[in-house]
């Protein structure tokens, strides 16, 4: 029934569980199973149907938790962001990136979302200013708002409660509670460091004032890039290739450090970051195979 749009089985005497196969109905917009005798957990596949507009499971006997992750990324979803999504108490991750959502961020965010750790609405059409209520998201570790239509950076700053930064979130979030789009650049820089070092900001080696960023800064200043990058990236390479890799990895780490400057004004723009990565890629291909293609 791939074309099914509405499924209404309410007010019956249906027992048992919801078949997880319902999550494979790509065009379902209304799912009404209210007033039955359904039990057990709600299958997580239901919450990944990107076309759903109405879900009614009221008056049943469900148990367990609803999913901790809702991922609707890379679709063609439109309309305003669903405010209720940001107040589900058990959710840890909301991924809405690469859609066509519009409107503004909900003015009342995270009032009941006590576990929310990551929100991504990258590459949408969300505008307006960042609401003060985002300060309710006290468990937040990663917040991705880039490539939207927010007001200019000077207007989009807002004061919030302290965030739990864990090394991922820009320092102005935790110290002053200032949220701005430049925070995405900082998070991207940390992500680059993670990818090429295979280290996380929360790793046990980062104690007594040593952080992932300061560890890389110290190694770069001493010209010891090989001490911080993943050894697998250099292992087994011919001398010429290994030398080229070291140059490229040093450039990537420099770029990542520029993303993680303490002052938002001193951080690179995402356009400069992308341009820099493309130049590094072109250089590597030219040096290794003699062609950028």
VEXRO-841731 format. One record per atom (N, C-alpha, C): residue in three letters; y negated, x negated, z negated. Coordinates in steps of 0.05 Angstrom, whole numbers, plus 5000, padded with zeros to 4 digits. Layout:
BEGIN
AlaYXZ ...
//
This chain:
BEGIN
Unk502449835000 Unk500050005000 Unk497549835000 Unk497349645019 Unk495249455018 Unk492449575022 Unk492349815034 Unk489749945039 Unk488950135017 Unk490550164996 Unk490050354975 Unk487450284961 Unk485650484957 Unk483050434944 Unk482850564917 Unk484150794913 Unk484050934887 Unk486851004878 Unk487350934853 Unk489950994841 Unk489351134814 Unk489851394813 Unk489251554789 Unk491851684779 Unk492951574757 Unk495351684745 Unk494851774717 Unk492351854711 Unk491551934684 Unk492852194676 Unk492952234649 Unk493952484638 Unk496752554647 Unk498552364643 Unk501452404648 Unk502952314623 Unk505452264626 Unk507152174604 Unk508451914611 Unk507051744626 Unk508151494636 Unk508551294613 Unk510951184610 Unk511550994589 Unk512050714602 Unk512350514585 Unk512950244594 Unk510550074599 Unk510749884617 Unk508649694622 Unk507249744649 Unk504849634652 Unk503449634678 Unk504849434696 Unk505749504719 Unk506949314737 Unk504949104745 Unk505548844742 Unk503548634749 Unk503048634780 Unk504948764795 Unk504548764824 Unk502048924832 Unk500949094814 Unk498449234820 Unk496249034826 Unk496448794815 Unk494348594820 Unk494348494848 Unk496248574865 Unk496448484892 Unk495148684912 Unk493948894901 Unk492649094918 Unk489849004924 Unk489248894948 Unk486748754953 Unk484348944956 Unk484749204960 Unk482549384966 Unk482149594944 Unk483549554922 Unk483349754900 Unk480549754888 Unk479349984886 Unk476650014874 Unk476750164848 Unk478650354846 Unk478850524821 Unk481750514811 Unk482150434786 Unk484750434774 Unk484550584747 Unk485650834747 Unk485451014724 Unk488251074714 Unk488950954691 Unk491550994678 Unk491151114650 Unk488951244645 Unk488251344619 Unk490151564610 Unk490351604583 Unk491851824572 Unk494751824581 Unk496051604576 Unk498951584581 Unk500251464556 Unk502551354559 Unk503951224537 Unk504750934544 Unk503050804560 Unk503550534568 Unk503150344544 Unk504750134544 Unk504749944522 Unk504849654532 Unk505249474514 Unk505449184520 Unk502749074528 Unk502648834540 Unk500148704548 Unk499148814575 Unk496548794579 Unk495348854605 Unk495648614622 Unk496948634645 Unk497348394662 Unk494748274671 Unk494548004670 Unk492047864678 Unk491447904707 Unk493447964724 Unk493047984752 Unk491048214759 Unk490948414741 Unk489148644745 Unk486248554746 Unk485548364730 Unk482748284727 Unk481948094749 Unk483648034767 Unk482947854790 Unk482848014816 Unk482748274815 Unk482348444839 Unk479348454844 Unk478448314864 Unk475548284867 Unk474148544875 Unk475648744886 Unk474448984895 Unk474149204874 Unk475349154850 Unk475349364829 Unk472549424819 Unk471949684817 Unk469449774806 Unk469849934780 Unk472150064778 Unk472650234754 Unk475550174744 Unk475750114718 Unk478350084705 Unk478250264680 Unk480150444678 Unk480350614654 Unk483150614644 Unk483550474621 Unk486150464608 Unk486150594581 Unk484150774576 Unk483850894550 Unk486151074542 Unk486551094516 Unk488551274504 Unk491351204514 Unk492150954509 Unk494850864513 Unk495750714488 Unk497750544490 Unk498750394467 Unk498950104472 Unk496949994486 Unk497049714493 Unk496749534469 Unk497949294471 Unk497749094450 Unk497048824462 Unk496748614445 Unk496048354456 Unk493148334463 Unk492548114477 Unk489748054485 Unk489348104515 Unk486848164522 Unk486148164550 Unk485847874559 Unk485847824585 Unk485747544594 Unk483447384583 Unk483847124580 Unk481646944571 Unk480046834594 Unk480846894618 Unk479446774642 Unk479246994663 Unk476747024674 Unk476347194697 Unk475147024719 Unk476547004741 Unk475746834763 Unk475547004788 Unk473047064796 Unk472447214821 Unk470947044841 Unk471346784839 Unk469846594856 Unk470746614885 Unk468946524903 Unk469546504932 Unk470346774944 Unk468746974939 Unk469047234952 Unk466447314966 Unk466047564971 Unk463547664983 Unk462447884965 Unk462647844939 Unk461848054920 Unk458748064919 Unk457748314918 Unk454848354918 Unk454048524894 Unk451448594893 Unk450448754871 Unk449648584847 Unk448648714826 Unk447848564802 Unk450248464787 Unk449848254771 Unk452048154754 Unk452848364733 Unk455448414730 Unk456248624710 Unk455748524682 Unk453848654668 Unk453048564641 Unk455448574621 Unk457148774624 Unk459348804604 Unk461248564605 Unk461348424628 Unk463148194630 Unk462447974610 Unk459847954604 Unk458947734587 Unk459147804557 Unk460448034551 Unk460748114523 Unk463548174516 Unk465548074531 Unk468348114525 Unk469147904504 Unk470047984481 Unk470247804458 Unk472347584462 Unk474347634479 Unk476547424481 Unk476147234505 Unk474247284522 Unk473947124546 Unk473046834539 Unk474246644553 Unk473446364550 Unk471946264575 Unk472646384598 Unk471546284624 Unk470846514642 Unk468446514654 Unk467646704674 Unk466746534698 Unk468146574721 Unk467546424745 Unk466846624767 Unk464246634774 Unk463346814795 Unk462046654818 Unk462546394820 Unk461246224839 Unk461946304868 Unk460146234886 Unk460646274915 Unk461046564922 Unk459146734913 Unk459147014921 Unk456347084930 Unk455647344930 Unk452947434938 Unk451747614917 Unk452347554891 Unk451247714870 Unk448147674870 Unk446747894863 Unk443847884862 Unk442847964834 Unk440448064833 Unk439348154807 Unk438647914789 Unk438947964763 Unk438247754744 Unk440547724724 Unk440547514708 Unk442447484687 Unk442047714667 Unk444147824656 Unk443848044636 Unk442147964613 Unk440248144605 Unk438448074583 Unk439848054556 Unk442048184553 Unk443548174528 Unk446248034534 Unk446347774531 Unk448747624537 Unk450047524512 Unk452747524512 Unk454347384492 Unk454047494464 Unk453247754461 Unk452947864435 Unk455647894421 Unk457747944437 Unk460447974426 Unk462347774437 Unk461447604456 Unk463247404468 Unk463347154450 Unk465147164431 Unk465146954411 Unk466846714419 Unk468146724442 Unk469846504451 Unk468946384478 Unk466846474489 Unk466046404516 Unk465246104517 Unk466545944534 Unk466045664536 Unk464845574563 Unk465345734584 Unk464245654610 Unk463445894626 Unk461045884638 Unk460146084657 Unk459245934682 Unk460146024705 Unk459345914730 Unk458446134749 Unk455946134757 Unk455046314778 Unk453746154800 Unk454745914805 Unk453745744826 Unk453745894853 Unk451745834869 Unk451745934897 Unk451846234899 Unk449846364887 Unk449546654890 Unk446546704896 Unk445646954891 Unk442847024896 Unk441547134871 Unk442347034848 Unk441347124822 Unk438547004818 Unk436747174809 Unk433947074806 Unk432847134779 Unk430147144777 Unk428847194752 Unk428846944734 Unk428446984709 Unk428446764689 Unk431046774673 Unk431646554660 Unk434046534643 Unk433346664617 Unk434846874609 Unk434147034585 Unk434546874559 Unk432946944539 Unk433246814513 Unk435946874500 Unk437147094507 Unk439647174495 Unk441946984501 Unk441546804520 Unk443646614526 Unk444146434502 Unk442246434483 Unk442646284458 Unk444846404441 Unk445746654447 Unk447946764432 Unk450646634440 Unk450646484462 Unk453146364472 Unk453546094457 Unk454046114431 Unk454145874415 Unk456645704419 Unk458645804433 Unk461045654438 Unk460945524466 Unk458745554480 Unk458545464508 Unk458845164510 Unk460445074529 Unk460744794535 Unk459644724563 Unk460044914582 Unk459144854609 Unk457745114620 Unk455345064632 Unk453845284643 Unk452845194670 Unk453745324692 Unk453045254719 Unk451345474732 Unk448845414737 Unk447045614748 Unk445745534775 Unk446645304786 Unk445345194810 Unk445645364835 Unk443745314854 Unk443745454880 Unk443545754877 Unk441545844861 Unk440846124859 Unk437846154864 Unk436646364855 Unk433846414861 Unk432146434836 Unk432846274815 Unk431346294790 Unk428546194795 Unk426746284777 Unk423946204779 Unk423745904775 Unk421545784782 Unk421245494781 Unk421845394753 Unk422545134751 Unk423545024727 Unk421745064703 Unk419145044708 Unk417245074686 Unk417345354674 Unk417945554691 Unk418045824681 Unk420845894670 Unk422945754679 Unk425545844672 Unk426645724646 Unk424945564633 Unk425745454608 Unk425645674586 Unk427645674569 Unk427645864547 Unk428845734522 Unk427945814499 Unk428945694474 Unk431345864464 Unk433345724456 Unk435845844447 Unk436745724421 Unk438845844410 Unk440145714387 Unk441445454396 Unk442345284378 Unk443545034385 Unk446245084399 Unk446644934420 Unk449244944434 Unk451044734424 Unk453644784426 Unk455644574421 Unk455944414447 Unk454844174447 Unk454644034473 Unk457243894481 Unk458643764462 Unk461143624468 Unk460843434492 Unk458443334497 Unk458043134517 Unk457743244545 Unk458143504549 Unk457943624576 Unk455143734581 Unk453843834561 Unk451343984565 Unk449043794560 Unk446943834575 Unk444543654573 Unk443443654545 Unk442343424536 Unk441443394509 Unk439243584501 Unk437643674520 Unk435543864513 Unk436644134504 Unk439144194512 Unk440444444503 Unk440844434473 Unk442044204464 Unk442844184437 Unk440644124418 Unk438643954426 Unk436543874407 Unk434344074406 Unk433444184428 Unk431244364429 Unk431944644438 Unk434444674448 Unk435244934458 Unk433845014484 Unk433144824500 Unk431744884525 Unk433744894548 Unk433845114562 Unk435545154585 Unk434045124610 Unk434944964629 Unk433644944655 Unk435644874676 Unk435044914701 Unk436844854723 Unk437644564724 Unk435944384713 Unk436644104713 Unk439044044695 Unk439744234678 Unk442144204662 Unk444644184679 Unk444644324702 Unk446944314721 Unk447344024731 Unk445043894737 Unk445243614747 Unk446543434726 Unk445743474701 Unk446943314679 Unk449943364678 Unk450843614679 Unk453643684677 Unk455243564701 Unk453943564724 Unk455243454748 Unk455543154745 Unk453643024734 Unk453842734729 Unk456142664710 Unk456442824689 Unk458742784671 Unk461342834685 Unk461443034702 Unk463843094718 Unk464642864736 Unk462642734749 Unk463242504765 Unk464442274749 Unk463342234725 Unk464442024708 Unk467342094700 Unk467842344694 Unk470642424687 Unk472542364710 Unk471742434734 Unk473542414757 Unk474242124762 Unk472341934760 Unk472841664768 Unk473741484745 Unk473441574720 Unk474341414698 Unk476841534685 Unk477441784690 Unk479641934677 Unk479241944647 Unk476741954639 Unk476041974611 Unk474342224607 Unk474642354584 Unk473042594577 Unk471142514555 Unk468842654553 Unk466942594531 Unk468142634504 Unk470342784502 Unk471542844476 Unk473842654470 Unk474342454487 Unk476542264481 Unk476042114455 Unk478242034442 Unk478141924415 Unk476641654414 Unk476441514437 Unk475141254437 Unk472141274433 Unk471041524437 Unk468141554436 Unk467341644407 Unk466941444390 Unk466241494362 Unk464041294355 Unk462841334332 Unk460841154321 Unk458541094341 Unk457641314353 Unk455341284371 Unk456041214399 Unk458541144405 Unk459341084432 Unk460041344446 Unk458941384470 Unk459541624486 Unk460541534513 Unk461441724529 Unk462341664556 Unk460041544572 Unk457641644568 Unk455341544583 Unk454641264575 Unk454341224548 Unk453640954539 Unk455740744545 Unk458240824545 Unk460440644552 Unk460240544580 Unk459540734599 Unk459240654627 Unk456640494630 Unk454540564616 Unk452040414618 Unk452440124610 Unk453940084588 Unk454439804578 Unk456039644598 Unk458139774609 Unk459839634629 Unk458339574654 Unk456639754663 Unk455039704687 Unk453039474683 Unk451839464659 Unk449939254654 Unk451238984653 Unk453838974645 Unk455338724644 Unk456738664670 Unk456438834690 Unk457738794716 Unk460738824714 Unk461739004696 Unk464539024692 Unk465539314699 Unk464939394723 Unk465739664732 Unk468739704730 Unk470339484734 Unk473239514734 Unk474339594706 Unk472739554685 Unk473539614658 Unk473339914652 Unk471840064668 Unk471440344662 Unk472740534682 Unk473040454707 Unk474140634727 Unk477240644724 Unk478340864734 Unk481240904734 Unk482640674748 Unk484340524735 Unk485640294748 Unk487240364773 Unk488240614774 Unk489740694798 Unk488140684823 Unk485440704821 Unk483740704844 Unk483640434858 Unk484240224843 Unk484039944853 Unk486839824857 Unk488839934845 Unk491439814845 Unk492639814874 Unk493839594881 Unk495239564907 Unk493439534931 Unk490839514927 Unk489039484950 Unk488739194959 Unk488439154985 Unk487838884995 Unk485138794984 Unk484738534984 Unk482338424972 Unk479838544984 Unk479738575011 Unk477438685025 Unk476938975016 Unk479139125016 Unk478839415009 Unk478039444979 Unk479339274962 Unk478639284933 Unk475739224928 Unk474739024943 Unk471938944940 Unk470039174949 Unk470739304971 Unk469139534980 Unk469239764960 Unk471639814949 Unk471940024929 Unk470139974905 Unk470039724896 Unk468339654873 Unk465439714878 Unk464539644902 Unk461739694910 Unk461239994909 Unk463040144921 Unk462640444922 Unk462840564895 Unk464740474878 Unk464940594851 Unk462540524834 Unk461440284838 Unk458940214823 Unk456640404832 Unk456540454858 Unk454440634868 Unk454740914857 Unk457241004856 Unk457741274845 Unk457041294816 Unk457741084800 Unk457041094772 Unk454041074768 Unk452640924784 Unk449640914782 Unk448541194788 Unk449641324808 Unk448641594815 Unk449241784792 Unk451641764780 Unk452341944757 Unk450441894734 Unk449841634728 Unk447941574706 Unk445241684711 Unk444341684737 Unk441741794743 Unk441642094738 Unk443942224742 Unk444242514737 Unk443942564707 Unk444742374691 Unk444942414662 Unk442642294646 Unk440342254659 Unk438042154645 Unk437342354622 Unk436342244600 Unk435642414577 Unk433442614584 Unk431442524600 Unk429242694608 Unk430042844633 Unk429843114633 Unk430443274658 Unk428843184682 Unk426343104677 Unk424543024699 Unk425442774713 Unk427042604699 Unk427942354710 Unk430642374724 Unk431842604723 Unk434442644736 Unk434142684766 Unk436142604781 Unk436242644810 Unk436342934816 Unk435443014839 Unk435943284849 Unk438743304861 Unk439843544862 Unk442543564874 Unk442543494903 Unk440343534917 Unk440243444945 Unk440443144947 Unk439042994929 Unk439342704929 Unk442142614922 Unk443342764904 Unk446142694896 Unk448042724919 Unk447842944933 Unk449642994956 Unk449042784978 Unk446542734983 Unk445842525003 Unk447042254995 Unk446742184970 Unk447841934960 Unk450841914963 Unk452242124956 Unk455142124959 Unk456042094988 Unk454642235005 Unk455242205034 Unk454841925045 Unk452741795035 Unk452141525044 Unk454341335034 Unk455241375009 Unk457441214998 Unk459941255014 Unk460541505021 Unk462941565037 Unk462841425064 Unk460441445077 Unk460141325104 Unk460441025102 Unk459240895082 Unk459540605078 Unk462440525075 Unk463840675058 Unk466640605053 Unk468340625079 Unk467940835094 Unk469540875118 Unk468840655139 Unk466340585141 Unk465540375160 Unk466740105152 Unk466740045126 Unk467739785117 Unk470839775119 Unk472139995115 Unk475139995113 Unk476440035140 Unk475340235156 Unk476640285182 Unk474740245205 Unk472340165199 Unk470440095221 Unk469140335234 Unk469440575222 Unk468240815233 Unk467641015211 Unk465441165213 Unk464941365192 Unk466541625196 Unk468241635217 Unk469741875223 Unk472741815224 
//
